């Protein structure tokens, strides 16, 4: 029996079949066969999610061969790209046309479709997540048929499926809103957390990108701000914390250490209070913790399942080594996140059920209605997603 595991190795699956699709035709045939056998189907990208979105005992389909830029409209600043395109490959390809993603996270190993499907984001008070940049998509349904959806064609499906968790079908193409290519200058520094905290509101408001990692064991913060620059990137400075270059060269970071992660988005006005509550809890209960707590910002959007739906947000991430039992720490953090109105990142660990998620996502029932219309037999649901269904 084949074995699949995610990037960290913490999540594993033993599907009935693990297959590699090289074309839309092959993908369609695989889905039709699985649906006929009443086997669930999940698409596997780069495996960077910490949530069990992929694991299934049915059919796992590797879509990494469906990669590359299909077309670019420089006037409209849009591109049609194949779903399996890694973000790290997308940046240089768009740059040739003088364009770039508006923002991206600090990891660029993910496939673009998986990143959009889970609401992946970077940092910046004026910058939204990747799902908000999705202008259209090509979606393979359980029938083996393809449907194109955007604000003009199948707008209801497009609205729900911009952040779809792989539960509507398999996305093979995306149309993304872009912007002109731009240069960034990065500045990093280390400070005691108590010295940094009074500066955080101003830094977050002034910088295009601002974030920091707080290390509880010595109470120091590694901070970073990144701003647009007109500096010549012909000779980019490449050391993290002081880079100058094009956006796709500066925004991502190297994160080789295997870990698990939980992240919640809380209303922006509660971000620092939430961090202080976490700090007190960690000092009392997890004083030996070596992994950092990450603090970023995210602009409000209109994507139904976005963690920033209709509210500016602060995102706080907590981490643990894969060799450690993360559940006691993560559950203690989650209790605090929930006190501050938090919404969990879809690609990271959480322990909420459907009722709890419905309480935090105003469009939860609407999303499920659209999902069930697209896939009435639940072909694209695994056990984890079935467990999140509304009552």
N, C-alpha and C positions, 0 to 999 in steps of 0.2 A: 504493500500500500504506500503511495507517495506521501511525502511529508513536506509541509510548508511551514515556514516560520517568519516572523516579522524581523525588522532590523535589529532589535535588541535581543532577540531569541527568547523573550519571555512568553510570547504568544506562539502556539503551534497548532497545526491542523493536520488531519489525516483524511483528506478527501477521497471520495470514490475515484475521481479522476482529477489530475492536475495537468492542464493542457496549455499549449502556447499557440495563440492565434496570430497569424501573419497577414491576414487580410480581413476586410469586412465580410466577404463571402464565407470564409472559413468560420468567422465568429458567429455569423447568423446560423450556419449549419450546426455548430456546437450548442447554441442556445436552444434551437428547435428540438434537437435530440434530447437534451436534458429535460426540457419542459415536457416532452412526450413520455419520458421515464419518471416524471414527477420528482425529479431531483432539484434541489435548490441550486442556484447559480450565483457565484460571487466573482467579481473582477478583482484581480490582484495587481497592484501597481508596484511601487518601490518598497512597500511594507513599512513605512515610517509611522504608522499609527500605533499608539499604545492601547487604544480601545479595540475590542474584539469584533471589528467590523468585517473582516475577511474570513476568519475561520468558519468552516462548514464541513459537513460530512458528504456534501454533494459534489458539485463540479466547480473547481477554481480555475479561472481562465487568466493567464498571464497576457496582458495587453501591451507589454513594453515594445513589441515590434511595430505597433501602430503609432509611429513617432515621426516628427518633422513638421515644418511649417508648410502649409498648403498654399496660402495666398496672403498678400499684404495689401491693404489699401492705405497708402501713405496720406492721402488727403483726409480720409475719415479717421486716421490713426487707429486702425483695427487690423487684426490678423485672424485668419482661420488656421487653427493648429490641430494636429492629431493628439488624441487624448493621452497617449503614452509618452509624450515628449517630456524628458526631464527638465526641470526648471533651469538647471545649470547649462543645458544645451540651448534653451530657448533664448536666454539673454544675448549671446553672440549672434544668433541668427536674426533676431530683431534689430540688433545694432547695425547690421549691414544696411538695413533700410532706414537708419536714422531714428529708430523707435525703441521704446523700452516699456517694461511693466511699470505701472505707477508706483508700486511697492511690492515687496516680497519679504518673506521671513528670513531668519538667520540660518536656516537650513535650505539648501537648494538641490537636494538629492531626490526629492519627491517627483513623481509624475504630475504634470499640471492638472490632469483631471482629478486625481486623488486629492490634491491640495485644495482645489475648488470644491470638491464634494464634501469636505469636512470643515470649510470655513477657515482655512489656514490664513495667517496674517503676519504682518510685520509690526512695526511700531510707528506712531505718529498721530498726534491729536487731530490732524486733518485728513488722515489716510484710512481708507476702508480695507476690508479683507479681500482676498482674491475672488471670492464668490460674487462680490458686488460688481466685478469687472466683466462678468459673463453676459454677453449680449445675445448669445444664441448657442444652440448645441444640436448635434445629431445624435439621436438616441435609438438604440436597438431594443425593441420590445420582446417580450417572451414569445410572441408569435413568429419571431424571426424577421419581422418587418422593421424598417427604419422610419423614423419620423423626425422632421426638422422642427424645432420650436424656437421662437424668439418673440418679441413684443407684437409682431404682426401675424405670425403663424403660430397657432397653438399657444396664445399668450398665457393662459391659465397654467398649462403644463410648464412653460418656461419659468413662470414666477415661482412655482413650487420647487422645480428641479434645479435651480441655480445652486442650491445646497441640498444634495439629494441622498447622501450617504450610501450610494450604490443601490438604492432600494426601488428605483423606478425602472431600471434597465441598465444597459451598458452604454456609456457615452463614448463615442468614437471620435468626435470632432467638437471643438469649442471655438466660438468667436469671442475674442477678447478686446475690450477697450484698452488702448495704450496711450502713450504720450510721447513727445519728442525725447530722444536720447538725452541724458543729462549726467553731469559729473557731480561727484560727491567728495567731500573732505570729512574725514573721521578724526575725532579726538577722544581718547580714552584717558581715564585717570582713576586713582584709588583714593578713597576717603573713608573716614569713620562714618558709619551710618548716621549717627546723630548730627554730624556736620553737614551731611548731604541733604537730609530730609527737609530743612527749611528752604532749600534751593529748588526742590523738585517741581513745584508748580510753575515757577518761572522758566526753568529749563525745558519742561515739557511744552510750554506755550511758545517759547522762542525757537526751538530747534525743529528742523523738519522731522528728525528722528531722535528720540531720546529713550534710553533704557538703562537699567542697572541690575547687577546681580549682587544680592546681599548674602554674605557668608556668615551664617550664625555662629560658628565656633570662635571667630575672632571679631565679630561685629563690624566687619569692614565691607564696603561696597565697591565693586568695580563698575564704574559708570562710563557711559559712552553717549556722545552726541554726534550726529551726522547732518551736515548741511550742504545744500547745493553750492557749487563753486564754479568759477570760470577758469580755474587753474588748468594749465595744460596737462592732460593725462598721458602724454606721449611717453613719459617716464614715471609711471605710477609708483607710489610708495606702497609696498605690499605687506608691511608688518601690521598685523591686526592691532587696532587701537590708534593707528596713525596713518591709515591708508588714504590715498588720493587716486581717484580713477573713475571709470564709468559706473553707473549704479549697479550693474550686475557683477562688477568686480569688488565692490565695497560692502554691499549689504549682506551677503552670505558669510558664514564663518565655518571653520573646521570644528566639528563636534564628534570626535572619535570614540569617546568613552561611553560604553553601553549603560543605559539607564532606563528606568521607567519614569513616567511624568504625569502629573495632574495639573490642569490649568483651569481656572475659572475667570470669567469676566464679571466685574462688579461695576455698578454705576460710578462714573468718573469721580463724582464728589465724595465717594466713600473709599477711594483707593488707598489713601494713606492710613486711614483708620483701620481698614481691613489688614493692612500690612502690620500695623502695630499690635493688633490682636493676635496675628500669627506669631509675631516675635515673642510676645509674652507666653504663648502656649509652648513654643519650641524651647524657650529657656526653662520652662517648668518640667516638660515631659520628654524632650528629645535633645538634651544639651550636648550630646556627642555627635550630632548631625554634621556631616562634612559637605554635603551637597548644597548648592546655592538656591536661593529663592529669586526668581526673575520678575521684574516689574516693567511693564510696557503700557502703551496707550493705543486706543483704537477708536476711530470715528464712527458715529452712528450710520446705519444704512437701512434699507427697506427689504432685505433678504429675509424670508420668513423664519428660517431656523438659525439665522445668524445670532451669535452671542452678543452682538452689538445692535440688534434690531431696535430701531427707534430710540437708542440712547448711546451717548458717548460713554466710553468704557475705559477702565483700567484692567489689564489682564495680569494675573499673578500666577506664576508657575512654580510648582515644587517638584523636586526630583529625588530619586533614590537609586542606588546601585542595584543592578539586576541580581546580585548575589545576596541581597538583603530582602527581608519580608517588608514590602512597602505598605501593606494594608493598614497596620495600626497608625502609622504616620499620616497616610493619605486620608483615612477616615477622620482623624482629628482635624486636619486642614479643611476637609470638606464641610464639617460642621460649622466652622467659622465662615467659610465662603457663603454658605447658605444664609447665615445670619445677616449678611450684607447684601442679600439679593442676587447672589451669583448665579451665572449660567455656565455649565461645563463646556469646555472645548470638545468637539465631537471626535477628534482624533486622539484623545488622551483619556486617562483613567477617570471614571466616576462610578458612583454606586447608586444612582437614581433610577427609579422605575418610571413607567409612563405617566402615572398620576403626578409625580413630583415634577417631571419635565413639562407637563401640560400647565402646571401652575406658573412656570417660569417663561413659557413661550406662548404668547397670545395667539399665534397662528398654528399651534400644534394640531388641533383637530382638522383645520383646513388642509394642512400638509398631508396628513394621513388620508383624507378623502381624495386628494389628487393622486397620491401614491396608489391607492387601491383601484382607482379608475384606470391607471396606466398598467397595473399588474394585478388584476383581480384574484389570480390564483396564488399569489405570494411566491412566485418563482424566485424573485430576487431578495427574499428575506432569509437570513440565517437565524439561529436560535436567539442570539443577542438582540436583534432587531424585533423579532416576534415578542420578546419579553418587554418591549417598550410600547406596545400598542396601547392606545387609549382604552379605558374600561368600556 
